[in-house]
Amino acid sequence: MKSEWFETFFRGAAVEFWTKAMPPALTIADVDFLEKALALSPGARLLDVPCGNGRHSVELSRRGYRVTGIDLSHEFLAAARAQLDADWRWGDMRALSLESSAFDGAFCFGNSFGYLDHAGVAAFLSALAGALKPGARLAIETGVAAESILPTLVQKRWHRFGDLMILSENRYDAAASRLDIDYTFVRDGAIETRPASSYIFTTAELGRMLEAAGFEVLALHGGMAGEPYQLGSPRLVIIAQAPGCYHVIDK
């Protein structure tokens, strides 16, 4: 695999930024949605990848589910382990080694799905398809689907959390269908800029990639209230089902 920006990005100020940007109420809403969308039974075994600091898995564990969280950032994993004694694993989304048919559900939240190019997506979805039990569900949430990010793309945006200030600067590479982002972290006169990027897929492309891995798309939501996805929705949440059983499509 070629070296990618996300292998070293999530450390120090970046971990602090992403942690502070996610309030507890948002986590509760996400997990409320996941319980319903994944059609979870009590005690279900769930896969959270990438898990970041484990905010979703920690809440799911509190509700009685068994969780496995995987992330590439050692700092994020340390934060997860400090909150909960669970099955936390270091791993790359592009090269997952998972037990066959072991999980009752899986989810990929945040914008992490967009970090992967087509080859990375294919490897990731193939690993998930093999790790899920027949008919189990997968939820993918992203804010960088084409229909979400492009209509309202802002070139520059400042964020502030206490004494930490962050500038994000966006450049869209149309030839590569990729959003290149420079994050500049400013604190106490110290300034550091780190590059990042996200591949921009249309909703139809995402559906085709899921189908190529054996999944069937059940629903497209525009948020955690379960509203239908449409042009300009700030988030896309895809619910898909692994092969192996018949189902009733969500309405």
C-alpha positions in Angstrom: 0.0 0.0 0.0 1.2 3.5 -0.8 1.8 5.9 2.1 -1.2 8.1 2.9 -1.6 11.3 5.0 -4.0 9.7 7.5 -1.2 7.3 8.7 0.4 10.1 10.7 -2.2 12.9 10.8 -4.2 11.9 13.9 -1.8 12.9 16.7 -1.5 15.8 19.1 -3.6 18.8 18.2 -5.6 16.9 15.6 -6.7 14.3 18.1 -7.6 17.2 20.5 -9.6 19.0 17.8 -11.6 16.0 16.7 -12.3 15.0 20.3 -13.6 18.5 21.3 -15.6 18.9 18.1 -17.9 16.0 19.0 -20.1 16.9 22.0 -21.7 14.1 24.1 -25.2 14.9 22.8 -24.1 14.2 19.3 -22.7 10.8 20.3 -26.0 9.9 22.0 -28.0 10.8 18.9 -25.7 8.8 16.7 -26.0 5.7 18.9 -29.8 6.0 19.2 -29.8 6.0 15.4 -27.4 3.0 15.1 -29.5 0.9 17.5 -32.5 1.2 15.2 -30.8 1.3 11.8 -28.7 -1.8 12.5 -31.7 -3.6 13.9 -29.7 -4.7 16.9 -30.6 -7.5 19.3 -29.6 -7.4 22.9 -25.9 -8.3 23.4 -25.1 -8.0 19.7 -21.4 -7.9 18.7 -20.5 -4.7 16.8 -17.5 -3.5 14.7 -16.6 0.2 14.9 -14.0 1.1 12.2 -12.3 3.4 12.4 -13.2 4.0 16.0 -11.2 7.1 16.9 -11.4 7.7 20.6 -14.2 5.1 20.9 -17.0 7.5 21.7 -19.6 5.4 19.9 -18.4 2.1 21.1 -18.2 3.3 24.7 -21.8 4.3 24.6 -22.9 1.1 22.9 -21.1 -0.9 25.5 -23.0 1.0 28.2 -26.1 -0.2 26.5 -25.1 -3.8 26.7 -23.5 -4.5 23.3 -20.1 -6.1 22.7 -17.8 -3.9 20.8 -14.6 -4.2 18.7 -13.0 -0.9 17.7 -10.2 -0.6 15.2 -8.1 2.5 14.5 -4.8 3.5 12.9 -4.1 6.3 15.5 -2.3 5.1 18.6 -3.3 8.3 20.4 -7.0 7.7 19.6 -6.7 4.1 20.8 -5.1 5.2 24.0 -8.0 7.5 24.7 -10.4 4.7 23.9 -8.7 2.3 26.3 -8.7 4.9 29.0 -12.5 4.9 28.9 -13.3 1.2 28.5 -11.7 -2.2 28.8 -12.9 -3.6 25.4 -11.6 -5.2 22.2 -9.6 -2.2 20.9 -7.3 -3.1 18.0 -4.7 -1.2 15.9 -5.4 -1.6 12.2 -5.6 0.0 8.8 -9.0 0.2 7.0 -7.3 -1.0 3.8 -5.9 -4.2 5.3 -8.2 -5.5 8.0 -7.8 -9.0 9.4 -11.1 -10.0 10.8 -12.9 -13.1 12.0 -15.3 -14.6 9.4 -19.0 -14.0 10.0 -18.3 -12.8 13.5 -20.2 -9.5 13.8 -23.9 -8.7 14.1 -23.4 -5.2 12.7 -20.7 -2.7 11.7 -20.4 1.1 11.2 -18.0 3.6 9.7 -18.9 7.1 11.1 -17.2 10.4 10.6 -15.7 11.3 7.2 -13.2 8.4 7.3 -14.7 6.5 4.4 -13.7 9.4 2.1 -10.0 8.9 3.0 -9.9 5.8 0.8 -9.4 5.7 -3.0 -11.3 3.2 -5.1 -8.8 0.4 -4.3 -8.9 1.1 -0.6 -12.7 1.2 -0.6 -12.9 -2.2 -2.4 -10.5 -3.7 0.2 -12.4 -2.2 3.1 -15.8 -3.3 2.0 -14.7 -6.8 1.1 -13.2 -7.2 4.6 -16.5 -6.0 6.2 -18.6 -8.3 4.0 -16.6 -11.3 5.2 -16.7 -10.2 8.8 -20.4 -9.7 9.1 -22.9 -12.4 9.7 -25.3 -13.2 6.8 -27.9 -10.4 6.7 -26.2 -8.2 9.2 -26.2 -4.5 8.5 -23.6 -1.9 7.9 -24.0 1.9 8.4 -21.7 4.4 6.7 -21.9 8.1 7.6 -20.0 10.8 5.7 -20.2 14.5 5.0 -18.1 14.4 1.9 -20.5 12.7 -0.5 -20.6 14.8 -3.7 -24.2 15.9 -3.2 -23.4 17.1 0.3 -20.0 18.8 0.1 -19.8 20.4 -3.3 -23.0 22.6 -3.3 -21.9 24.4 -0.2 -18.1 24.1 -0.3 -16.4 26.9 1.7 -12.7 27.7 0.9 -11.7 28.7 4.4 -13.1 28.2 7.8 -11.9 28.9 11.3 -12.6 26.8 14.4 -11.8 27.5 18.0 -11.8 25.3 21.1 -10.4 27.1 24.1 -6.8 28.2 23.3 -6.6 26.0 20.2 -7.5 27.6 16.9 -7.8 25.6 13.6 -8.0 26.9 10.1 -9.2 24.6 7.4 -8.5 25.5 3.7 -10.2 23.5 1.0 -9.2 23.0 -2.7 -11.2 20.8 -4.9 -9.3 18.8 -7.6 -11.9 18.1 -10.2 -9.7 15.8 -12.3 -9.2 13.5 -9.3 -12.6 14.1 -7.6 -10.7 14.8 -4.4 -10.9 17.5 -1.8 -7.5 18.6 -0.6 -7.5 20.2 2.8 -4.8 22.0 4.8 -5.4 22.1 8.5 -3.4 24.8 10.4 -3.3 24.4 14.2 -2.5 27.6 16.2 -1.8 27.7 19.9 0.4 30.0 22.1 2.1 31.3 19.0 3.0 27.9 17.7 1.7 27.2 14.2 1.6 23.8 12.4 0.0 22.9 9.1 -0.9 19.3 8.1 -2.3 18.2 4.7 -5.3 16.0 4.4 -7.7 14.9 1.6 -11.0 13.1 1.0 -12.1 11.4 -2.2 -15.5 12.7 -3.3 -17.9 10.0 -4.5 -21.5 10.5 -5.7 -24.2 8.6 -3.8 -24.6 6.4 -6.9 -20.9 5.6 -6.9 -21.1 4.6 -3.2 -24.0 2.3 -3.9 -22.2 0.6 -6.8 -19.1 0.0 -4.6 -21.2 -1.5 -1.9 -23.0 -3.7 -4.4 -19.7 -4.8 -5.9 -18.7 -6.0 -2.4 -21.9 -8.0 -2.0 -24.0 -5.5 0.0 -27.5 -4.3 -0.8 -28.3 -0.7 0.0 -31.4 -0.5 2.1 -31.7 3.2 2.9 -30.2 6.6 2.3 -30.7 9.1 5.1 -29.8 12.7 5.4 -29.2 12.6 9.2 -29.8 10.9 12.5 -33.5 11.7 12.4 -33.8 9.3 9.5 -34.8 11.9 7.0 -34.4 11.0 3.3 -31.1 12.0 1.7 -31.3 14.8 -0.9 -29.1 17.3 -2.7 -27.6 19.6 0.0 -28.1 17.3 3.0 -25.2 17.9 5.3 -24.6 14.2 5.9 -25.2 11.0 4.0 -26.0 7.9 6.1 -26.1 4.7 4.1 -27.6 1.5 5.6 -26.6 -1.6 3.7 -27.1 -5.3 4.3 -24.6 -8.1 4.0 -25.6 -11.0 1.7 -27.3 -14.0 3.1 -31.0 -13.4 4.0 -34.2 -11.9 2.7 -35.4 -8.6 4.3 -38.0 -5.9 4.2 -36.6 -2.6 2.9 -36.8 0.3 5.4 -39.3 3.0 4.5 
